[in-house]
Amino acid sequence: MSINKIESLLRESHRRFTPLQRLLKTASDQKQWTAELRAFLEPPLCHAVEVTDIRGPHVHVVCQNAAIATRLRFLLPTLLPQLTALASFHRVTAFKIRIAHQS
């Protein structure tokens, strides 16, 4: 990454927040959402899921493998009412589940 690009990320001339501040906020939100979801899951399932985004009524979740994704899909009908009680998930009505690409 060039020096100019780093300086651009740190520059305060961007709208309300710098790109770096927005990136840090997104990372912080992802950690919080993931911790909230994991609180409702039993091990080892809780360690194999990660919330990447909440957009409107959709929660985007990445699972380590297809077996974890399937288990999560079966749990969603019971999890959804519990999650919507939380402020972060109050508008959620659906989950979009992906499987992490493993190299």
Secondary structure, DSSP 8 states (H G I E B T S, - for coil): --HHHHHHHH-TTSSSS-HHHHHHHHHHHHHHHHHHHHTTS-TTGGGSEEEEEEETTEEEEEESSHHHHHHHHHHHHHHHHHHTTSGGGTT--EEEEEE----
